[in-house]
Amino acid sequence: MALTRAGRLLPGAAGRGVVFTLHHVRPAGPAKFDPNAILAVTPAFLEQAIGVALKRGLTPVHLHDLPELLADESDRRKFVAFTLDDGYRNNAEFAAPVFRKHGVPYTVFVTPGFSTRTRTIWWETAAALAGQGPSFRFDFGAGPEAVATATGLQKFAAFERLAAFVQSIDEDEAVRRIDEAAAAVGIDPLAIVDDLVMTVDELRTLAADPLAHLGAHTMTHVNLMRVSAERLHHEIAASTRTIEDWVGVKPRSFSYPYGWASAAGEREFAATAAAGFEVAVTTRPAVLPVGRLARPTALGRVSLNGLYQQPRYVEALLSGIPFRLMG
């Protein structure tokens, strides 16, 4: 699509712009087994993505300002908002300088359980567990079994089994079992969190940047559609209150963990609206609509994927055509 410049044929498909999703922003490391590679882009690619958006005439804005901006019928600009999920330390180390260089606002969605080291990041633990070899033991429900991880294909297969397992039973229990299996082979799940995620003090420092805003991302990064109504409201309210206590500014936006159709639905959209959020974002790919947001707490986002780090891919995504075809 980018090479054929198909976007010129359907200019309306681009809508009023886009909200981008990122996770890790860090320099490329040595080639290794990394089933989470889609979640990491380089600072250079982030800068390229900003450049493409600016070249196409998009105005960078804070995510939480979008509902008001899109409701203004006299404002015909197109917008881009950058968001980063989970509160990784590299967001401050590598992404923030790029945003400052170009004067681009951004939102970092924080999970307090990660920041306080009371919740592990199961997909990072699972990658470490599958990445060691030649095997590990795990109980998927039929009793402990040996899971082979000697080859690359076996490592990916093991990771996919663990990821599916997390969605098949109570998520807290699944995370506990993955942590126990990792500890049994000498992997410290909390050390992984400590290495990757900003502390409370680091979040306070980042929040002092006028371009940065800290949004809420639940307390424990749990699939909200799979928890009780009581747990749902706690995850939203407690994370909001905790972040405000830490940095003195109430989060104005919310990001649903995972954000798939099976992780956020009508109940969750209503809950964030009831909690007072001006906007909440999923991970369902979509451009910004023309006109007032019909459901500001069910906003789609477009992922900047670590496997596709070329400006032409950003061009194709901004065209909106891939999402028109999907719909």
Kinemage of the C-alpha trace (Angstrom):
@kinemage 1
@onewidth
@group {chain A} dominant
@subgroup {mainchain}
@vectorlist {calphas} color= white
{ca met a 1} P 0.000 0.000 0.000
{ca ala a 2} L 2.812 2.394 0.839
{ca leu a 3} L 4.759 1.636 -2.352
{ca thr a 4} L 1.689 2.092 -4.561
{ca arg a 5} L 0.566 5.163 -2.603
{ca ala a 6} L -2.888 3.671 -2.466
{ca gly a 7} L -3.800 6.134 0.261
{ca arg a 8} L -4.219 8.823 -2.395
{ca leu a 9} L -7.065 6.822 -3.905
{ca leu a 10} L -9.040 6.660 -0.633
{ca pro a 11} L -8.091 9.781 1.334
{ca gly a 12} L -11.184 9.462 3.501
{ca ala a 13} L -9.916 6.156 4.920
{ca ala a 14} L -7.332 8.066 6.985
{ca gly a 15} L -10.038 9.656 9.155
{ca arg a 16} L -8.874 12.422 11.482
{ca gly a 17} L -5.569 10.778 12.360
{ca val a 18} L -4.425 8.038 14.677
{ca val a 19} L -3.479 7.014 18.203
{ca phe a 20} L -0.278 4.975 18.176
{ca thr a 21} L 0.484 2.175 20.639
{ca leu a 22} L 4.021 1.448 21.804
{ca his a 23} L 5.548 -0.590 24.604
{ca his a 24} L 9.354 -0.821 24.699
{ca val a 25} L 11.489 1.816 22.990
{ca arg a 26} L 15.138 0.734 23.082
{ca pro a 27} L 18.149 0.155 20.840
{ca ala a 28} L 18.202 -3.116 18.956
{ca gly a 29} L 20.090 -5.838 20.823
{ca pro a 30} L 21.828 -8.977 19.629
{ca ala a 31} L 19.673 -11.483 17.781
{ca lys a 32} L 18.075 -13.922 20.225
{ca phe a 33} L 14.882 -15.784 20.962
{ca asp a 34} L 12.335 -13.037 21.558
{ca pro a 35} L 8.636 -13.909 21.235
{ca asn a 36} L 7.822 -10.391 22.455
{ca ala a 37} L 9.768 -8.690 19.661
{ca ile a 38} L 6.592 -7.063 18.325
{ca leu a 39} L 6.486 -4.972 21.520
{ca ala a 40} L 9.844 -3.230 21.026
{ca val a 41} L 10.852 -0.518 18.567
{ca thr a 42} L 14.085 1.447 18.328
{ca pro a 43} L 14.390 5.159 19.148
{ca ala a 44} L 15.380 5.711 15.516
{ca phe a 45} L 12.131 4.158 14.281
{ca leu a 46} L 10.092 6.185 16.762
{ca glu a 47} L 11.726 9.313 15.349
{ca gln a 48} L 10.937 8.138 11.820
{ca ala a 49} L 7.300 7.517 12.776
{ca ile a 50} L 7.030 11.033 14.206
{ca gly a 51} L 8.595 12.392 11.032
{ca val a 52} L 6.119 10.565 8.794
{ca ala a 53} L 3.170 11.811 10.859
{ca leu a 54} L 4.413 15.404 10.754
{ca lys a 55} L 5.116 15.184 7.028
{ca arg a 56} L 1.528 14.071 6.458
{ca gly a 57} L 0.307 17.148 8.335
{ca leu a 58} L -0.843 15.486 11.558
{ca thr a 59} L -0.770 17.623 14.697
{ca pro a 60} L 0.691 15.863 17.784
{ca val a 61} L -1.623 16.184 20.792
{ca his a 62} L -2.212 14.612 24.174
{ca leu a 63} L -4.526 11.629 24.022
{ca his a 64} L -6.855 13.113 26.628
{ca asp a 65} L -7.394 16.227 24.516
{ca leu a 66} L -8.798 14.284 21.553
{ca pro a 67} L -12.482 14.187 22.592
{ca glu a 68} L -12.671 17.976 22.826
{ca leu a 69} L -10.598 18.537 19.690
{ca leu a 70} L -12.665 16.167 17.559
{ca ala a 71} L -15.908 17.700 18.834
{ca asp a 72} L -14.886 21.151 17.558
{ca glu a 73} L -16.527 21.423 14.126
{ca ser a 74} L -14.420 24.458 13.260
{ca asp a 75} L -11.156 22.540 13.691
{ca arg a 76} L -10.347 20.492 10.580
{ca arg a 77} L -6.867 19.399 11.587
{ca lys a 78} L -5.785 15.773 11.739
{ca phe a 79} L -4.104 14.509 14.888
{ca val a 80} L -1.630 11.963 16.166
{ca ala a 81} L -1.321 10.853 19.785
{ca phe a 82} L 1.469 8.615 21.063
{ca thr a 83} L 0.843 6.178 23.920
{ca leu a 84} L 3.160 3.714 25.656
{ca asp a 85} L 1.837 0.872 27.810
{ca asp a 86} L 3.179 -0.632 31.061
{ca gly a 87} L 5.666 2.013 32.285
{ca tyr a 88} L 8.935 0.560 31.015
{ca arg a 89} L 12.123 2.314 32.048
{ca asn a 90} L 13.240 2.631 28.450
{ca asn a 91} L 10.256 4.935 27.840
{ca ala a 92} L 12.021 7.563 29.947
{ca glu a 93} L 15.523 6.668 28.829
{ca phe a 94} L 15.038 6.432 25.070
{ca ala a 95} L 11.527 7.527 24.064
{ca ala a 96} L 11.201 10.719 26.126
{ca pro a 97} L 14.272 12.393 24.540
{ca val a 98} L 12.836 11.754 21.071
{ca phe a 99} L 9.474 13.228 22.057
{ca arg a 100} L 11.208 16.242 23.628
{ca lys a 101} L 13.327 16.778 20.523
{ca his a 102} L 10.201 17.153 18.398
{ca gly a 103} L 7.916 18.707 21.028
{ca val a 104} L 5.507 15.766 20.871
{ca pro a 105} L 3.158 15.027 23.813
{ca tyr a 106} L 2.854 11.429 24.957
{ca thr a 107} L 1.036 9.275 27.499
{ca val a 108} L 2.646 6.482 29.511
{ca phe a 109} L 0.110 4.025 30.913
{ca val a 110} L 1.222 2.804 34.329
{ca thr a 111} L 0.423 -0.472 36.103
{ca pro a 112} L 1.180 0.202 39.797
{ca gly a 113} L 1.639 -3.492 40.528
{ca phe a 114} L 4.649 -3.487 38.209
{ca ser a 115} L 6.043 -0.236 39.602
{ca thr a 116} L 5.848 -1.507 43.200
{ca arg a 117} L 7.197 -4.971 42.250
{ca thr a 118} L 4.076 -6.700 43.572
{ca arg a 119} L 3.043 -8.113 40.179
{ca thr a 120} L 5.199 -9.884 37.639
{ca ile a 121} L 5.064 -9.485 33.862
{ca trp a 122} L 4.037 -12.959 32.798
{ca trp a 123} L 4.900 -12.576 29.090
{ca glu a 124} L 8.453 -11.536 29.960
{ca thr a 125} L 8.755 -14.365 32.493
{ca ala a 126} L 7.362 -16.822 29.965
{ca ala a 127} L 9.877 -15.649 27.351
{ca ala a 128} L 12.736 -16.151 29.804
{ca leu a 129} L 11.387 -19.575 30.782
{ca ala a 130} L 10.945 -20.740 27.196
{ca gly a 131} L 14.283 -19.219 26.211
{ca gln a 132} L 16.326 -21.348 28.595
{ca gly a 133} L 16.838 -24.964 27.780
{ca pro a 134} L 16.610 -27.750 27.045
{ca ser a 135} L 13.301 -28.072 28.949
{ca phe a 136} L 11.251 -27.042 31.964
{ca arg a 137} L 8.435 -28.607 33.910
{ca phe a 138} L 4.946 -27.141 33.990
{ca asp a 139} L 1.447 -28.161 34.985
{ca phe a 140} L -1.041 -27.120 32.297
{ca gly a 141} L -3.847 -28.870 34.149
{ca ala a 142} L -3.135 -32.547 33.600
{ca gly a 143} L -0.208 -32.766 35.990
{ca pro a 144} L 3.444 -31.682 35.675
{ca glu a 145} L 5.045 -32.396 32.316
{ca ala a 146} L 8.373 -31.755 30.655
{ca val a 147} L 8.154 -28.959 28.085
{ca ala a 148} L 10.910 -29.151 25.490
{ca thr a 149} L 12.776 -25.931 24.684
{ca ala a 150} L 15.910 -27.253 22.970
{ca thr a 151} L 15.219 -25.805 19.503
{ca gly a 152} L 13.914 -22.477 18.309
{ca leu a 153} L 10.618 -23.985 17.205
{ca gln a 154} L 10.203 -25.682 20.573
{ca lys a 155} L 10.889 -22.420 22.389
{ca phe a 156} L 8.210 -20.560 20.419
{ca ala a 157} L 5.762 -23.417 20.866
{ca ala a 158} L 6.388 -23.430 24.625
{ca phe a 159} L 5.831 -19.686 24.856
{ca glu a 160} L 2.577 -19.938 22.898
{ca arg a 161} L 1.339 -22.699 25.207
{ca leu a 162} L 2.064 -20.525 28.240
{ca ala a 163} L 0.342 -17.522 26.661
{ca ala a 164} L -2.746 -19.592 25.875
{ca phe a 165} L -2.696 -20.997 29.404
{ca val a 166} L -2.907 -17.505 30.905
{ca gln a 167} L -6.200 -16.962 29.075
{ca ser a 168} L -7.579 -20.403 29.912
{ca ile a 169} L -7.745 -20.243 33.730
{ca asp a 170} L -7.852 -17.605 36.467
{ca glu a 171} L -5.123 -15.163 35.443
{ca asp a 172} L -3.731 -14.700 38.953
{ca glu a 173} L -3.300 -18.461 39.262
{ca ala a 174} L -1.726 -18.733 35.811
{ca val a 175} L 0.794 -15.993 36.632
{ca arg a 176} L 1.617 -17.743 39.919
{ca arg a 177} L 2.305 -21.040 38.155
{ca ile a 178} L 4.516 -19.405 35.531
{ca asp a 179} L 6.450 -17.621 38.277
{ca glu a 180} L 6.931 -20.903 40.173
{ca ala a 181} L 8.150 -22.734 37.071
{ca ala a 182} L 10.587 -19.917 36.338
{ca ala a 183} L 11.903 -19.895 39.904
{ca ala a 184} L 12.451 -23.670 39.688
{ca val a 185} L 15.039 -23.128 36.918
{ca gly a 186} L 16.714 -20.139 38.565
{ca ile a 187} L 14.769 -17.286 36.940
{ca asp a 188} L 13.616 -14.488 39.271
{ca pro a 189} L 10.374 -13.021 37.847
{ca leu a 190} L 10.501 -9.934 40.089
{ca ala a 191} L 14.081 -9.250 39.015
{ca ile a 192} L 12.781 -9.054 35.442
{ca val a 193} L 10.226 -6.445 36.501
{ca asp a 194} L 12.862 -4.538 38.449
{ca asp a 195} L 15.100 -4.472 35.383
{ca leu a 196} L 12.387 -3.313 32.988
{ca val a 197} L 9.868 -1.086 34.786
{ca met a 198} L 10.215 2.391 36.264
{ca thr a 199} L 10.076 2.798 40.028
{ca val a 200} L 7.723 5.266 41.696
{ca asp a 201} L 10.538 7.822 41.959
{ca glu a 202} L 11.338 7.417 38.271
{ca leu a 203} L 7.671 7.932 37.407
{ca arg a 204} L 7.619 11.123 39.452
{ca thr a 205} L 10.633 12.397 37.517
{ca leu a 206} L 9.012 11.546 34.194
{ca ala a 207} L 5.726 13.184 35.219
{ca ala a 208} L 7.585 16.479 35.663
{ca asp a 209} L 8.058 16.588 31.884
{ca pro a 210} L 5.277 18.881 30.564
{ca leu a 211} L 4.997 16.700 27.459
{ca ala a 212} L 4.346 13.556 29.510
{ca his a 213} L 1.112 12.377 31.066
{ca leu a 214} L 0.698 9.269 33.175
{ca gly a 215} L -2.454 7.308 32.415
{ca ala a 216} L -3.942 4.358 34.302
{ca his a 217} L -3.513 0.749 33.167
{ca thr a 218} L -5.097 -1.194 36.099
{ca met a 219} L -3.295 -2.363 39.229
{ca thr a 220} L -2.257 -5.805 37.980
{ca his a 221} L -2.591 -5.822 34.172
{ca val a 222} L -5.389 -8.375 34.289
{ca asn a 223} L -7.851 -9.151 31.503
{ca leu a 224} L -10.783 -7.071 32.740
{ca met a 225} L -13.451 -9.047 30.911
{ca arg a 226} L -12.495 -12.119 32.930
{ca val a 227} L -12.827 -10.622 36.411
{ca ser a 228} L -15.793 -9.863 38.652
{ca ala a 229} L -17.518 -6.489 38.621
{ca glu a 230} L -15.973 -5.757 42.022
{ca arg a 231} L -12.469 -6.555 40.770
{ca leu a 232} L -13.080 -4.505 37.630
{ca his a 233} L -13.962 -1.382 39.599
{ca his a 234} L -11.057 -1.923 42.003
{ca glu a 235} L -8.533 -2.256 39.172
{ca ile a 236} L -9.729 1.006 37.644
{ca ala a 237} L -10.224 3.060 40.805
{ca ala a 238} L -7.168 1.883 42.728
{ca ser a 239} L -4.791 2.405 39.815
{ca thr a 240} L -6.190 5.887 39.220
{ca arg a 241} L -5.931 6.846 42.876
{ca thr a 242} L -2.444 5.373 43.273
{ca ile a 243} L -0.984 7.233 40.315
{ca glu a 244} L -2.522 10.494 41.490
{ca asp a 245} L -1.050 9.930 44.949
{ca trp a 246} L 2.374 9.333 43.425
{ca val a 247} L 2.625 12.277 41.028
{ca gly a 248} L -0.071 14.700 42.192
{ca val a 249} L -1.948 14.615 38.880
{ca lys a 250} L -5.034 12.493 38.284
{ca pro a 251} L -4.814 10.268 35.185
{ca arg a 252} L -7.091 11.563 32.450
{ca ser a 253} L -6.899 8.501 30.221
{ca phe a 254} L -7.049 4.737 30.655
{ca ser a 255} L -5.671 1.806 28.688
{ca tyr a 256} L -7.312 -1.624 28.851
{ca pro a 257} L -4.747 -4.406 29.390
{ca tyr a 258} L -4.427 -6.437 26.208
{ca gly a 259} L -7.265 -4.420 24.730
{ca trp a 260} L -8.525 -7.162 22.410
{ca ala a 261} L -12.222 -7.737 21.808
{ca ser a 262} L -11.990 -10.532 24.404
{ca ala a 263} L -10.313 -8.249 26.944
{ca ala a 264} L -12.474 -5.114 26.862
{ca gly a 265} L -16.154 -4.780 26.035
{ca glu a 266} L -19.284 -2.844 26.842
{ca arg a 267} L -19.083 -3.454 30.593
{ca glu a 268} L -15.494 -2.207 30.709
{ca phe a 269} L -16.217 0.792 28.469
{ca ala a 270} L -19.061 1.793 30.785
{ca ala a 271} L -16.917 1.303 33.883
{ca thr a 272} L -14.154 3.654 32.714
{ca ala a 273} L -16.736 6.242 31.706
{ca ala a 274} L -18.376 5.955 35.134
{ca ala a 275} L -14.944 6.410 36.711
{ca gly a 276} L -14.721 9.797 35.001
{ca phe a 277} L -12.229 9.068 32.238
{ca glu a 278} L -12.401 11.365 29.249
{ca val a 279} L -10.919 8.709 26.996
{ca ala a 280} L -9.919 5.054 27.232
{ca val a 281} L -8.078 3.047 24.603
{ca thr a 282} L -8.180 -0.503 23.320
{ca thr a 283} L -5.690 -2.236 21.010
{ca arg a 284} L -8.250 -2.708 18.257
{ca pro a 285} L -6.784 -1.104 15.141
{ca ala a 286} L -8.633 1.950 13.845
{ca val a 287} L -8.032 5.532 12.787
{ca leu a 288} L -9.696 8.483 14.481
{ca pro a 289} L -13.245 9.051 13.216
{ca val a 290} L -14.473 12.216 11.578
{ca gly a 291} L -16.528 14.232 14.028
{ca arg a 292} L -17.299 13.801 17.705
{ca leu a 293} L -16.211 10.533 19.336
{ca ala a 294} L -19.295 8.346 19.722
{ca arg a 295} L -17.619 6.200 22.395
{ca pro a 296} L -14.539 7.951 23.793
{ca thr a 297} L -13.881 5.099 26.245
{ca ala a 298} L -13.687 2.546 23.399
{ca leu a 299} L -11.079 4.221 21.227
{ca gly a 300} L -8.986 2.129 18.850
{ca arg a 301} L -5.226 2.398 18.485
{ca val a 302} L -2.645 1.429 15.874
{ca ser a 303} L 0.387 -0.544 17.005
{ca leu a 304} L 3.896 0.394 15.945
{ca asn a 305} L 5.139 -3.164 15.554
{ca gly a 306} L 8.718 -4.167 16.261
{ca leu a 307} L 8.715 -6.548 13.293
{ca tyr a 308} L 7.857 -3.774 10.817
{ca gln a 309} L 10.173 -0.882 11.543
{ca gln a 310} L 10.236 1.023 8.264
{ca pro a 311} L 8.714 4.433 7.463
{ca arg a 312} L 6.702 2.902 4.602
{ca tyr a 313} L 4.769 0.802 7.109
{ca val a 314} L 3.860 3.935 9.046
{ca glu a 315} L 2.670 5.481 5.768
{ca ala a 316} L 0.444 2.466 5.122
{ca leu a 317} L -0.995 2.533 8.642
{ca leu a 318} L -1.723 6.254 8.509
{ca ser a 319} L -3.624 5.734 5.245
{ca gly a 320} L -6.252 3.806 7.201
{ca ile a 321} L -6.745 1.440 4.272
{ca pro a 322} L -5.644 -1.730 6.129
{ca phe a 323} L -8.389 -1.129 8.702
{ca arg a 324} L -10.958 -0.333 6.002
{ca leu a 325} L -10.151 -3.714 4.431
{ca met a 326} L -10.343 -5.470 7.802
{ca gly a 327} L -13.730 -3.934 8.525
